């Protein structure tokens, strides 16, 4: 039942984040972690929404109402309950961990360049929205609220029940609950899927979900870079581009990385109105894991090209102290706010 409030989410220890660089550094608007919201609210979520049903919850929560052997358990009529308490049974299957997440759409003014503001639509007040992170198989229970005057919703890429696919509009003031089983391991964007979708994304309604494999990836210094664009006058053309929401930020403030140590970059293209965009690194090459999946890189290169919502994990090392430039190799995109530097120190 959705109404059975599991304690698992609040008791979870979030994956350690010390090794993470860039996921919460100053100026990264989209930096937030799944743990920020986890456990912040008791679950209780009886929903009037027709596509959030008990059917799905009981399927997704392993062993929720199942007996020791997977079925409904009823004590034999001859067995007193007191005897039952002392009987030895195999341990009850543990519930899959549940992470409780609050996600609210707001309208607000955001400074996206040096003195340039836009009227943005945001998930939880930032663009990109909070960076969510979970281990494959964990259940994300997302309480979604629309605090704006327009329809919105929350659609995840990756694998989940079609009943929770997030394409149905949630009206102004409305709320719903999405339950997403994190998977497959990799990097998956989320975004608003309300028409016109391009406008809803270009106004800021996008973010990423990192799904860690059950066997963790090797230790590395981790960075999130999500390419987006701003269309302040709703012309259908991108006037400002940005990594993680703010144009030109990493050109002025390089991302510091320790020289000689492994780096893992979670890269996503959420730029609307451009058919493709690439990421090019100067003076070094990187391994590419498309969609963040797999244990063997697809290639090693210095430029990777992504269509909209395509993403990849890049792994590399900057062996020598110095500045390494990065940018899309479509210079029209790069020159509007998406130039940047890594500073190996
Ligand atoms: Cu929307």
py3Dmol code that shows the C-alpha trace and the ligand (Angstrom):
import py3Dmol

protein = """\
ATOM      1  CA  UNK A   1       0.000   0.000   0.000  1.00  0.00           C
ATOM      2  CA  UNK A   2       1.144   3.466  -0.737  1.00  0.00           C
ATOM      3  CA  UNK A   3      -0.148   4.457   2.657  1.00  0.00           C
ATOM      4  CA  UNK A   4       2.251   2.202   4.541  1.00  0.00           C
ATOM      5  CA  UNK A   5       4.942   4.635   5.486  1.00  0.00           C
ATOM      6  CA  UNK A   6       8.282   2.904   5.145  1.00  0.00           C
ATOM      7  CA  UNK A   7      11.072   4.135   7.334  1.00  0.00           C
ATOM      8  CA  UNK A   8      13.704   2.929   4.966  1.00  0.00           C
ATOM      9  CA  UNK A   9      14.193   6.234   3.216  1.00  0.00           C
ATOM     10  CA  UNK A  10      14.928   8.232   6.319  1.00  0.00           C
ATOM     11  CA  UNK A  11      17.303   5.661   7.687  1.00  0.00           C
ATOM     12  CA  UNK A  12      19.421   5.417   4.598  1.00  0.00           C
ATOM     13  CA  UNK A  13      22.937   6.629   4.605  1.00  0.00           C
ATOM     14  CA  UNK A  14      23.487   8.495   1.397  1.00  0.00           C
ATOM     15  CA  UNK A  15      26.390   7.296  -0.681  1.00  0.00           C
ATOM     16  CA  UNK A  16      29.442   9.076   0.492  1.00  0.00           C
ATOM     17  CA  UNK A  17      30.048  12.251  -1.409  1.00  0.00           C
ATOM     18  CA  UNK A  18      33.479  13.332  -0.318  1.00  0.00           C
ATOM     19  CA  UNK A  19      34.969  12.213  -3.589  1.00  0.00           C
ATOM     20  CA  UNK A  20      32.577  14.446  -5.459  1.00  0.00           C
ATOM     21  CA  UNK A  21      33.731  17.670  -7.011  1.00  0.00           C
ATOM     22  CA  UNK A  22      31.323  20.014  -8.652  1.00  0.00           C
ATOM     23  CA  UNK A  23      28.166  18.479  -7.212  1.00  0.00           C
ATOM     24  CA  UNK A  24      27.450  21.308  -4.906  1.00  0.00           C
ATOM     25  CA  UNK A  25      30.175  23.780  -5.508  1.00  0.00           C
ATOM     26  CA  UNK A  26      29.485  27.479  -5.450  1.00  0.00           C
ATOM     27  CA  UNK A  27      27.632  28.768  -8.396  1.00  0.00           C
ATOM     28  CA  UNK A  28      26.303  25.471  -9.599  1.00  0.00           C
ATOM     29  CA  UNK A  29      22.630  26.167  -9.641  1.00  0.00           C
ATOM     30  CA  UNK A  30      21.648  22.636 -10.304  1.00  0.00           C
ATOM     31  CA  UNK A  31      23.602  21.129  -7.508  1.00  0.00           C
ATOM     32  CA  UNK A  32      21.517  19.192  -5.079  1.00  0.00           C
ATOM     33  CA  UNK A  33      21.556  15.645  -3.914  1.00  0.00           C
ATOM     34  CA  UNK A  34      18.941  13.067  -3.500  1.00  0.00           C
ATOM     35  CA  UNK A  35      19.787  12.978   0.159  1.00  0.00           C
ATOM     36  CA  UNK A  36      18.677  16.553   0.587  1.00  0.00           C
ATOM     37  CA  UNK A  37      15.123  15.504   0.236  1.00  0.00           C
ATOM     38  CA  UNK A  38      15.310  11.931   1.397  1.00  0.00           C
ATOM     39  CA  UNK A  39      13.380  11.237   4.518  1.00  0.00           C
ATOM     40  CA  UNK A  40      12.227  14.795   4.902  1.00  0.00           C
ATOM     41  CA  UNK A  41       8.604  13.786   4.887  1.00  0.00           C
ATOM     42  CA  UNK A  42       6.695  10.878   6.214  1.00  0.00           C
ATOM     43  CA  UNK A  43       5.376   8.853   3.331  1.00  0.00           C
ATOM     44  CA  UNK A  44       1.754   8.548   3.815  1.00  0.00           C
ATOM     45  CA  UNK A  45       0.842   9.274   0.332  1.00  0.00           C
ATOM     46  CA  UNK A  46      -2.679   8.386  -0.441  1.00  0.00           C
ATOM     47  CA  UNK A  47      -3.173   9.996  -3.766  1.00  0.00           C
ATOM     48  CA  UNK A  48      -6.289  10.887  -5.628  1.00  0.00           C
ATOM     49  CA  UNK A  49      -4.360  10.713  -8.842  1.00  0.00           C
ATOM     50  CA  UNK A  50      -5.720   7.916 -11.012  1.00  0.00           C
ATOM     51  CA  UNK A  51      -2.348   6.821 -12.273  1.00  0.00           C
ATOM     52  CA  UNK A  52      -0.714   6.558  -8.885  1.00  0.00           C
ATOM     53  CA  UNK A  53      -2.191   3.417  -7.519  1.00  0.00           C
ATOM     54  CA  UNK A  54      -1.641   0.822  -4.863  1.00  0.00           C
ATOM     55  CA  UNK A  55      -1.116  -1.715  -7.588  1.00  0.00           C
ATOM     56  CA  UNK A  56       2.119  -0.106  -8.611  1.00  0.00           C
ATOM     57  CA  UNK A  57       3.368   0.459  -5.096  1.00  0.00           C
ATOM     58  CA  UNK A  58       2.985  -3.120  -4.049  1.00  0.00           C
ATOM     59  CA  UNK A  59       4.754  -4.257  -7.175  1.00  0.00           C
ATOM     60  CA  UNK A  60       7.660  -1.947  -6.731  1.00  0.00           C
ATOM     61  CA  UNK A  61       8.230  -2.403  -3.036  1.00  0.00           C
ATOM     62  CA  UNK A  62       9.839  -5.769  -2.711  1.00  0.00           C
ATOM     63  CA  UNK A  63       8.171  -7.882  -0.132  1.00  0.00           C
ATOM     64  CA  UNK A  64       5.809  -5.135   0.955  1.00  0.00           C
ATOM     65  CA  UNK A  65       2.954  -7.371   1.895  1.00  0.00           C
ATOM     66  CA  UNK A  66       4.461 -10.677   1.017  1.00  0.00           C
ATOM     67  CA  UNK A  67       4.963 -13.480   3.487  1.00  0.00           C
ATOM     68  CA  UNK A  68       8.253 -15.288   3.909  1.00  0.00           C
ATOM     69  CA  UNK A  69       7.725 -17.244   0.736  1.00  0.00           C
ATOM     70  CA  UNK A  70       6.436 -14.393  -1.321  1.00  0.00           C
ATOM     71  CA  UNK A  71       2.705 -14.843  -0.912  1.00  0.00           C
ATOM     72  CA  UNK A  72       0.068 -13.667   1.507  1.00  0.00           C
ATOM     73  CA  UNK A  73       0.582 -15.388   4.805  1.00  0.00           C
ATOM     74  CA  UNK A  74      -2.281 -16.446   6.991  1.00  0.00           C
ATOM     75  CA  UNK A  75      -1.591 -18.422  10.145  1.00  0.00           C
ATOM     76  CA  UNK A  76      -3.085 -21.916  10.137  1.00  0.00           C
ATOM     77  CA  UNK A  77      -6.355 -21.849  12.050  1.00  0.00           C
ATOM     78  CA  UNK A  78      -5.042 -24.257  14.669  1.00  0.00           C
ATOM     79  CA  UNK A  79      -2.065 -22.095  15.568  1.00  0.00           C
ATOM     80  CA  UNK A  80      -2.578 -19.522  18.298  1.00  0.00           C
ATOM     81  CA  UNK A  81      -1.002 -16.163  17.630  1.00  0.00           C
ATOM     82  CA  UNK A  82       1.171 -16.529  20.740  1.00  0.00           C
ATOM     83  CA  UNK A  83       2.625 -19.678  19.293  1.00  0.00           C
ATOM     84  CA  UNK A  84       3.156 -17.918  16.057  1.00  0.00           C
ATOM     85  CA  UNK A  85       5.316 -15.313  17.752  1.00  0.00           C
ATOM     86  CA  UNK A  86       7.669 -17.969  19.037  1.00  0.00           C
ATOM     87  CA  UNK A  87       7.814 -19.975  15.884  1.00  0.00           C
ATOM     88  CA  UNK A  88      10.905 -19.731  13.764  1.00  0.00           C
ATOM     89  CA  UNK A  89      10.388 -18.402  10.302  1.00  0.00           C
ATOM     90  CA  UNK A  90      12.820 -17.314   7.652  1.00  0.00           C
ATOM     91  CA  UNK A  91      13.416 -13.578   7.946  1.00  0.00           C
ATOM     92  CA  UNK A  92      10.882 -11.381   6.264  1.00  0.00           C
ATOM     93  CA  UNK A  93      12.197 -10.038   2.969  1.00  0.00           C
ATOM     94  CA  UNK A  94      13.583  -6.596   3.450  1.00  0.00           C
ATOM     95  CA  UNK A  95      11.837  -3.785   1.679  1.00  0.00           C
ATOM     96  CA  UNK A  96      13.745  -2.181  -1.101  1.00  0.00           C
ATOM     97  CA  UNK A  97      15.113   1.129   0.182  1.00  0.00           C
ATOM     98  CA  UNK A  98      12.846   4.061  -0.520  1.00  0.00           C
ATOM     99  CA  UNK A  99      14.018   7.612  -1.000  1.00  0.00           C
ATOM    100  CA  UNK A 100      11.419  10.275  -0.358  1.00  0.00           C
ATOM    101  CA  UNK A 101      11.878  13.328  -2.551  1.00  0.00           C
ATOM    102  CA  UNK A 102       9.992  16.606  -2.693  1.00  0.00           C
ATOM    103  CA  UNK A 103       9.845  18.307  -6.074  1.00  0.00           C
ATOM    104  CA  UNK A 104       8.032  21.599  -6.517  1.00  0.00           C
ATOM    105  CA  UNK A 105       7.756  23.618  -9.702  1.00  0.00           C
ATOM    106  CA  UNK A 106       8.072  27.361  -9.134  1.00  0.00           C
ATOM    107  CA  UNK A 107       8.245  30.448 -11.287  1.00  0.00           C
ATOM    108  CA  UNK A 108      11.012  32.849 -10.363  1.00  0.00           C
ATOM    109  CA  UNK A 109      13.548  35.331 -11.593  1.00  0.00           C
ATOM    110  CA  UNK A 110      17.051  33.886 -11.974  1.00  0.00           C
ATOM    111  CA  UNK A 111      20.265  35.677 -12.792  1.00  0.00           C
ATOM    112  CA  UNK A 112      21.704  33.485 -15.562  1.00  0.00           C
ATOM    113  CA  UNK A 113      24.533  35.663 -16.770  1.00  0.00           C
ATOM    114  CA  UNK A 114      26.399  38.682 -15.535  1.00  0.00           C
ATOM    115  CA  UNK A 115      23.469  40.969 -14.796  1.00  0.00           C
ATOM    116  CA  UNK A 116      21.092  39.186 -17.146  1.00  0.00           C
ATOM    117  CA  UNK A 117      17.985  37.733 -15.624  1.00  0.00           C
ATOM    118  CA  UNK A 118      15.260  35.483 -16.959  1.00  0.00           C
ATOM    119  CA  UNK A 119      11.823  34.522 -15.744  1.00  0.00           C
ATOM    120  CA  UNK A 120      12.463  30.824 -15.225  1.00  0.00           C
ATOM    121  CA  UNK A 121      10.387  27.760 -14.430  1.00  0.00           C
ATOM    122  CA  UNK A 122      12.286  25.669 -11.899  1.00  0.00           C
ATOM    123  CA  UNK A 123      12.270  22.374 -10.047  1.00  0.00           C
ATOM    124  CA  UNK A 124      12.896  23.273  -6.402  1.00  0.00           C
ATOM    125  CA  UNK A 125      14.124  26.746  -7.226  1.00  0.00           C
ATOM    126  CA  UNK A 126      17.184  25.934  -9.309  1.00  0.00           C
ATOM    127  CA  UNK A 127      18.093  25.349 -12.948  1.00  0.00           C
ATOM    128  CA  UNK A 128      18.994  22.622 -13.553  1.00  0.00           C
ATOM    129  CA  UNK A 129      16.781  21.038 -10.923  1.00  0.00           C
ATOM    130  CA  UNK A 130      18.330  19.080  -8.060  1.00  0.00           C
ATOM    131  CA  UNK A 131      20.827  16.396  -9.011  1.00  0.00           C
ATOM    132  CA  UNK A 132      19.225  13.180  -7.849  1.00  0.00           C
ATOM    133  CA  UNK A 133      21.312  10.143  -7.021  1.00  0.00           C
ATOM    134  CA  UNK A 134      20.369   6.593  -6.133  1.00  0.00           C
ATOM    135  CA  UNK A 135      21.650   3.062  -6.340  1.00  0.00           C
ATOM    136  CA  UNK A 136      20.124   0.815  -8.969  1.00  0.00           C
ATOM    137  CA  UNK A 137      16.973  -0.800  -7.615  1.00  0.00           C
ATOM    138  CA  UNK A 138      16.177   1.860  -5.027  1.00  0.00           C
ATOM    139  CA  UNK A 139      12.697   3.312  -5.153  1.00  0.00           C
ATOM    140  CA  UNK A 140      12.363   7.062  -5.591  1.00  0.00           C
ATOM    141  CA  UNK A 141       9.022   8.253  -4.235  1.00  0.00           C
ATOM    142  CA  UNK A 142       8.684  11.791  -5.540  1.00  0.00           C
ATOM    143  CA  UNK A 143       5.966  14.052  -4.202  1.00  0.00           C
ATOM    144  CA  UNK A 144       5.444  16.510  -7.022  1.00  0.00           C
ATOM    145  CA  UNK A 145       3.730  19.874  -6.572  1.00  0.00           C
ATOM    146  CA  UNK A 146       2.933  22.431  -9.216  1.00  0.00           C
ATOM    147  CA  UNK A 147       3.113  25.858  -7.583  1.00  0.00           C
ATOM    148  CA  UNK A 148       2.793  27.783 -10.841  1.00  0.00           C
ATOM    149  CA  UNK A 149      -0.019  29.049 -13.021  1.00  0.00           C
ATOM    150  CA  UNK A 150       0.686  26.586 -15.854  1.00  0.00           C
ATOM    151  CA  UNK A 151       0.407  22.827 -16.280  1.00  0.00           C
ATOM    152  CA  UNK A 152       3.669  20.941 -15.614  1.00  0.00           C
ATOM    153  CA  UNK A 153       4.874  17.446 -14.763  1.00  0.00           C
ATOM    154  CA  UNK A 154       8.017  15.367 -14.231  1.00  0.00           C
ATOM    155  CA  UNK A 155       9.157  12.745 -16.707  1.00  0.00           C
ATOM    156  CA  UNK A 156      12.212  10.550 -16.180  1.00  0.00           C
ATOM    157  CA  UNK A 157      14.331   8.842 -18.767  1.00  0.00           C
ATOM    158  CA  UNK A 158      15.525   5.340 -17.974  1.00  0.00           C
ATOM    159  CA  UNK A 159      13.422   2.349 -17.000  1.00  0.00           C
ATOM    160  CA  UNK A 160      10.279   2.523 -14.868  1.00  0.00           C
ATOM    161  CA  UNK A 161       6.606   1.665 -14.843  1.00  0.00           C
ATOM    162  CA  UNK A 162       4.632   3.354 -17.624  1.00  0.00           C
ATOM    163  CA  UNK A 163       2.070   4.216 -14.959  1.00  0.00           C
ATOM    164  CA  UNK A 164       4.602   6.663 -13.524  1.00  0.00           C
ATOM    165  CA  UNK A 165       6.037   8.019 -16.741  1.00  0.00           C
ATOM    166  CA  UNK A 166       5.163  11.606 -15.917  1.00  0.00           C
ATOM    167  CA  UNK A 167       3.684  12.782 -19.186  1.00  0.00           C
ATOM    168  CA  UNK A 168       0.226  13.611 -17.854  1.00  0.00           C
ATOM    169  CA  UNK A 169      -0.175  17.325 -17.060  1.00  0.00           C
ATOM    170  CA  UNK A 170      -0.480  18.342 -13.421  1.00  0.00           C
ATOM    171  CA  UNK A 171      -2.643  21.479 -13.255  1.00  0.00           C
ATOM    172  CA  UNK A 172      -1.754  24.673 -11.371  1.00  0.00           C
ATOM    173  CA  UNK A 173      -1.848  23.983  -7.655  1.00  0.00           C
ATOM    174  CA  UNK A 174      -2.024  20.249  -8.276  1.00  0.00           C
ATOM    175  CA  UNK A 175       0.182  17.516  -6.908  1.00  0.00           C
ATOM    176  CA  UNK A 176       0.899  13.873  -7.509  1.00  0.00           C
ATOM    177  CA  UNK A 177       3.329  11.140  -6.522  1.00  0.00           C
ATOM    178  CA  UNK A 178       5.718   9.466  -8.918  1.00  0.00           C
ATOM    179  CA  UNK A 179       7.409   6.211  -7.980  1.00  0.00           C
ATOM    180  CA  UNK A 180      10.490   5.456 -10.023  1.00  0.00           C
ATOM    181  CA  UNK A 181      12.678   2.413  -9.460  1.00  0.00           C
ATOM    182  CA  UNK A 182      16.159   3.709 -10.160  1.00  0.00           C
ATOM    183  CA  UNK A 183      17.622   2.017 -13.173  1.00  0.00           C
ATOM    184  CA  UNK A 184      19.337   0.953 -15.202  1.00  0.00           C
ATOM    185  CA  UNK A 185      22.677   2.054 -13.782  1.00  0.00           C
ATOM    186  CA  UNK A 186      23.770   5.109 -15.678  1.00  0.00           C
ATOM    187  CA  UNK A 187      22.914   8.755 -16.167  1.00  0.00           C
ATOM    188  CA  UNK A 188      19.322   9.745 -16.908  1.00  0.00           C
ATOM    189  CA  UNK A 189      17.798  13.182 -17.417  1.00  0.00           C
ATOM    190  CA  UNK A 190      14.423  14.253 -16.133  1.00  0.00           C
ATOM    191  CA  UNK A 191      12.330  17.085 -17.505  1.00  0.00           C
ATOM    192  CA  UNK A 192       8.886  18.541 -17.818  1.00  0.00           C
ATOM    193  CA  UNK A 193       6.862  16.827 -20.533  1.00  0.00           C
ATOM    194  CA  UNK A 194       4.043  19.332 -20.878  1.00  0.00           C
ATOM    195  CA  UNK A 195       3.337  20.874 -24.273  1.00  0.00           C
ATOM    196  CA  UNK A 196       5.092  22.722 -25.745  1.00  0.00           C
ATOM    197  CA  UNK A 197       7.919  20.625 -24.331  1.00  0.00           C
ATOM    198  CA  UNK A 198      10.728  22.629 -25.922  1.00  0.00           C
ATOM    199  CA  UNK A 199       9.547  25.777 -24.184  1.00  0.00           C
ATOM    200  CA  UNK A 200       9.124  24.065 -20.810  1.00  0.00           C
ATOM    201  CA  UNK A 201      12.684  22.727 -20.985  1.00  0.00           C
ATOM    202  CA  UNK A 202      14.147  25.980 -22.288  1.00  0.00           C
ATOM    203  CA  UNK A 203      12.531  27.817 -19.381  1.00  0.00           C
ATOM    204  CA  UNK A 204      14.443  25.593 -16.963  1.00  0.00           C
ATOM    205  CA  UNK A 205      12.525  22.407 -16.184  1.00  0.00           C
ATOM    206  CA  UNK A 206      15.227  19.755 -16.449  1.00  0.00           C
ATOM    207  CA  UNK A 207      17.780  17.955 -14.304  1.00  0.00           C
ATOM    208  CA  UNK A 208      19.590  14.641 -13.981  1.00  0.00           C
ATOM    209  CA  UNK A 209      19.400  11.386 -12.051  1.00  0.00           C
ATOM    210  CA  UNK A 210      22.629   9.488 -11.425  1.00  0.00           C
ATOM    211  CA  UNK A 211      21.999   5.789 -10.902  1.00  0.00           C
ATOM    212  CA  UNK A 212      24.974   4.076  -9.321  1.00  0.00           C
ATOM    213  CA  UNK A 213      25.510   0.383  -9.980  1.00  0.00           C
ATOM    214  CA  UNK A 214      25.149  -1.942  -6.992  1.00  0.00           C
ATOM    215  CA  UNK A 215      28.882  -2.539  -7.249  1.00  0.00           C
ATOM    216  CA  UNK A 216      30.117   1.053  -7.087  1.00  0.00           C
ATOM    217  CA  UNK A 217      32.157   2.639  -9.802  1.00  0.00           C
ATOM    218  CA  UNK A 218      35.820   3.171  -8.896  1.00  0.00           C
ATOM    219  CA  UNK A 219      36.697   6.160  -6.763  1.00  0.00           C
ATOM    220  CA  UNK A 220      37.067   9.402  -8.713  1.00  0.00           C
ATOM    221  CA  UNK A 221      36.636  13.143  -8.422  1.00  0.00           C
ATOM    222  CA  UNK A 222      33.136  13.649  -9.762  1.00  0.00           C
ATOM    223  CA  UNK A 223      31.662  16.557 -11.718  1.00  0.00           C
ATOM    224  CA  UNK A 224      28.243  17.230 -13.203  1.00  0.00           C
ATOM    225  CA  UNK A 225      27.981  19.350 -16.351  1.00  0.00           C
ATOM    226  CA  UNK A 226      24.554  19.770 -17.909  1.00  0.00           C
ATOM    227  CA  UNK A 227      24.291  21.896 -21.022  1.00  0.00           C
ATOM    228  CA  UNK A 228      21.228  24.097 -21.268  1.00  0.00           C
ATOM    229  CA  UNK A 229      20.075  27.239 -22.957  1.00  0.00           C
ATOM    230  CA  UNK A 230      17.932  30.268 -22.270  1.00  0.00           C
ATOM    231  CA  UNK A 231      15.410  31.877 -24.573  1.00  0.00           C
ATOM    232  CA  UNK A 232      14.479  35.005 -22.598  1.00  0.00           C
ATOM    233  CA  UNK A 233      12.068  36.421 -25.157  1.00  0.00           C
ATOM    234  CA  UNK A 234      10.455  33.051 -26.067  1.00  0.00           C
ATOM    235  CA  UNK A 235      11.494  33.436 -29.683  1.00  0.00           C
ATOM    236  CA  UNK A 236      12.282  29.769 -30.218  1.00  0.00           C
ATOM    237  CA  UNK A 237      15.994  30.561 -30.437  1.00  0.00           C
ATOM    238  CA  UNK A 238      18.574  30.166 -27.719  1.00  0.00           C
ATOM    239  CA  UNK A 239      20.185  33.484 -26.835  1.00  0.00           C
ATOM    240  CA  UNK A 240      22.237  32.287 -23.862  1.00  0.00           C
ATOM    241  CA  UNK A 241      23.920  28.914 -23.285  1.00  0.00           C
ATOM    242  CA  UNK A 242      25.210  27.547 -20.016  1.00  0.00           C
ATOM    243  CA  UNK A 243      26.733  24.642 -18.158  1.00  0.00           C
ATOM    244  CA  UNK A 244      24.641  24.056 -15.027  1.00  0.00           C
ATOM    245  CA  UNK A 245      22.465  27.095 -15.592  1.00  0.00           C
ATOM    246  CA  UNK A 246      24.784  30.114 -15.460  1.00  0.00           C
ATOM    247  CA  UNK A 247      26.339  31.431 -18.654  1.00  0.00           C
ATOM    248  CA  UNK A 248      30.079  31.927 -18.592  1.00  0.00           C
ATOM    249  CA  UNK A 249      30.518  30.782 -15.017  1.00  0.00           C
ATOM    250  CA  UNK A 250      33.279  28.217 -15.561  1.00  0.00           C
ATOM    251  CA  UNK A 251      35.050  30.516 -17.969  1.00  0.00           C
ATOM    252  CA  UNK A 252      35.476  32.972 -15.134  1.00  0.00           C
ATOM    253  CA  UNK A 253      35.749  30.417 -12.315  1.00  0.00           C
ATOM    254  CA  UNK A 254      37.564  27.262 -13.507  1.00  0.00           C
ATOM    255  CA  UNK A 255      36.577  23.941 -11.958  1.00  0.00           C
ATOM    256  CA  UNK A 256      39.510  22.885  -9.796  1.00  0.00           C
ATOM    257  CA  UNK A 257      40.640  19.280 -10.034  1.00  0.00           C
ATOM    258  CA  UNK A 258      43.626  17.532  -8.470  1.00  0.00           C
ATOM    259  CA  UNK A 259      46.272  16.849 -11.092  1.00  0.00           C
ATOM    260  CA  UNK A 260      46.971  13.187 -11.682  1.00  0.00           C
ATOM    261  CA  UNK A 261      43.770  11.890 -10.079  1.00  0.00           C
ATOM    262  CA  UNK A 262      40.894  10.180 -11.893  1.00  0.00           C
ATOM    263  CA  UNK A 263      37.959  12.399 -12.850  1.00  0.00           C
ATOM    264  CA  UNK A 264      34.429  11.280 -13.657  1.00  0.00           C
ATOM    265  CA  UNK A 265      32.225  13.742 -15.524  1.00  0.00           C
ATOM    266  CA  UNK A 266      28.450  13.253 -15.757  1.00  0.00           C
ATOM    267  CA  UNK A 267      27.629  15.019 -19.026  1.00  0.00           C
ATOM    268  CA  UNK A 268      24.107  15.690 -20.347  1.00  0.00           C
ATOM    269  CA  UNK A 269      22.789  17.743 -23.246  1.00  0.00           C
ATOM    270  CA  UNK A 270      19.502  19.495 -22.398  1.00  0.00           C
ATOM    271  CA  UNK A 271      19.915  22.309 -24.910  1.00  0.00           C
ATOM    272  CA  UNK A 272      16.722  22.978 -26.847  1.00  0.00           C
ATOM    273  CA  UNK A 273      16.444  24.403 -30.385  1.00  0.00           C
ATOM    274  CA  UNK A 274      19.825  22.989 -31.448  1.00  0.00           C
ATOM    275  CA  UNK A 275      19.895  19.538 -33.069  1.00  0.00           C
ATOM    276  CA  UNK A 276      23.183  18.529 -31.469  1.00  0.00           C
ATOM    277  CA  UNK A 277      25.832  19.807 -29.125  1.00  0.00           C
ATOM    278  CA  UNK A 278      29.238  18.436 -28.267  1.00  0.00           C
ATOM    279  CA  UNK A 279      31.736  18.514 -25.430  1.00  0.00           C
ATOM    280  CA  UNK A 280      35.351  19.038 -26.372  1.00  0.00           C
ATOM    281  CA  UNK A 281      38.269  18.862 -23.937  1.00  0.00           C
ATOM    282  CA  UNK A 282      41.575  20.510 -24.749  1.00  0.00           C
ATOM    283  CA  UNK A 283      44.953  18.860 -24.211  1.00  0.00           C
ATOM    284  CA  UNK A 284      43.613  15.508 -23.023  1.00  0.00           C
ATOM    285  CA  UNK A 285      41.376  12.610 -24.086  1.00  0.00           C
ATOM    286  CA  UNK A 286      38.628  10.854 -22.131  1.00  0.00           C
ATOM    287  CA  UNK A 287      36.879   7.482 -22.034  1.00  0.00           C
ATOM    288  CA  UNK A 288      33.199   7.621 -23.059  1.00  0.00           C
ATOM    289  CA  UNK A 289      30.425   5.553 -21.457  1.00  0.00           C
ATOM    290  CA  UNK A 290      27.256   6.369 -23.462  1.00  0.00           C
ATOM    291  CA  UNK A 291      24.215   6.815 -21.201  1.00  0.00           C
ATOM    292  CA  UNK A 292      26.643   6.209 -18.356  1.00  0.00           C
ATOM    293  CA  UNK A 293      26.169   2.489 -18.819  1.00  0.00           C
ATOM    294  CA  UNK A 294      28.548  -0.419 -18.840  1.00  0.00           C
ATOM    295  CA  UNK A 295      31.995  -1.042 -17.493  1.00  0.00           C
ATOM    296  CA  UNK A 296      33.917  -0.818 -20.747  1.00  0.00           C
ATOM    297  CA  UNK A 297      34.207   2.541 -22.514  1.00  0.00           C
ATOM    298  CA  UNK A 298      32.791   2.788 -26.013  1.00  0.00           C
ATOM    299  CA  UNK A 299      35.675   4.923 -27.198  1.00  0.00           C
ATOM    300  CA  UNK A 300      38.467   7.248 -26.159  1.00  0.00           C
ATOM    301  CA  UNK A 301      38.405  10.681 -27.741  1.00  0.00           C
ATOM    302  CA  UNK A 302      38.548  14.432 -27.124  1.00  0.00           C
ATOM    303  CA  UNK A 303      35.067  15.295 -28.408  1.00  0.00           C
ATOM    304  CA  UNK A 304      31.716  13.592 -27.829  1.00  0.00           C
ATOM    305  CA  UNK A 305      28.556  14.704 -29.645  1.00  0.00           C
ATOM    306  CA  UNK A 306      25.116  14.420 -28.070  1.00  0.00           C
ATOM    307  CA  UNK A 307      21.567  14.934 -29.314  1.00  0.00           C
ATOM    308  CA  UNK A 308      18.984  16.412 -26.984  1.00  0.00           C
ATOM    309  CA  UNK A 309      18.724  14.438 -23.716  1.00  0.00           C
ATOM    310  CA  UNK A 310      21.670  12.249 -24.708  1.00  0.00           C
ATOM    311  CA  UNK A 311      24.270  11.854 -22.011  1.00  0.00           C
ATOM    312  CA  UNK A 312      27.499  10.111 -21.187  1.00  0.00           C
ATOM    313  CA  UNK A 313      29.910   9.518 -18.372  1.00  0.00           C
ATOM    314  CA  UNK A 314      33.412  10.675 -19.280  1.00  0.00           C
ATOM    315  CA  UNK A 315      36.483   9.516 -17.383  1.00  0.00           C
ATOM    316  CA  UNK A 316      39.894  11.096 -17.628  1.00  0.00           C
ATOM    317  CA  UNK A 317      42.917  12.317 -15.731  1.00  0.00           C
ATOM    318  CA  UNK A 318      44.609  15.686 -16.033  1.00  0.00           C
ATOM    319  CA  UNK A 319      48.230  14.704 -15.462  1.00  0.00           C
ATOM    320  CA  UNK A 320      49.865  18.098 -15.609  1.00  0.00           C
ATOM    321  CA  UNK A 321      49.160  21.198 -13.569  1.00  0.00           C
ATOM    322  CA  UNK A 322      47.535  23.842 -15.734  1.00  0.00           C
ATOM    323  CA  UNK A 323      44.317  24.980 -17.375  1.00  0.00           C
ATOM    324  CA  UNK A 324      42.397  22.708 -19.713  1.00  0.00           C
ATOM    325  CA  UNK A 325      39.700  24.410 -21.792  1.00  0.00           C
ATOM    326  CA  UNK A 326      36.338  22.742 -22.506  1.00  0.00           C
ATOM    327  CA  UNK A 327      33.425  23.797 -24.708  1.00  0.00           C
ATOM    328  CA  UNK A 328      30.907  22.578 -27.269  1.00  0.00           C
ATOM    329  CA  UNK A 329      32.540  22.438 -30.686  1.00  0.00           C
ATOM    330  CA  UNK A 330      29.567  24.218 -32.210  1.00  0.00           C
ATOM    331  CA  UNK A 331      30.993  27.659 -31.640  1.00  0.00           C
ATOM    332  CA  UNK A 332      27.647  29.369 -31.962  1.00  0.00           C
ATOM    333  CA  UNK A 333      26.685  27.432 -28.832  1.00  0.00           C
ATOM    334  CA  UNK A 334      30.037  27.806 -27.122  1.00  0.00           C
ATOM    335  CA  UNK A 335      30.295  31.551 -27.556  1.00  0.00           C
ATOM    336  CA  UNK A 336      26.910  32.230 -25.961  1.00  0.00           C
ATOM    337  CA  UNK A 337      28.003  31.114 -22.513  1.00  0.00           C
ATOM    338  CA  UNK A 338      29.345  27.559 -22.665  1.00  0.00           C
ATOM    339  CA  UNK A 339      33.102  28.085 -22.625  1.00  0.00           C
ATOM    340  CA  UNK A 340      34.840  26.733 -19.532  1.00  0.00           C
ATOM    341  CA  UNK A 341      38.056  25.621 -17.890  1.00  0.00           C
ATOM    342  CA  UNK A 342      39.299  22.818 -15.704  1.00  0.00           C
ATOM    343  CA  UNK A 343      42.189  23.915 -13.553  1.00  0.00           C
ATOM    344  CA  UNK A 344      44.450  20.998 -12.585  1.00  0.00           C
ATOM    345  CA  UNK A 345      46.159  21.933  -9.344  1.00  0.00           C
TER     346      UNK A 345
END
"""
ligand_1 = """\
1
CU
Cu 6.374 22.291 -17.688
"""
view = py3Dmol.view(width=600, height=400)
view.addModel(protein, "pdb")
view.setStyle({"model": 0}, {"cartoon": {"style": "trace"}})
view.addModel(ligand_1, "xyz")
view.setStyle({"model": 1}, {"stick": {}})
view.zoomTo()
view.show()
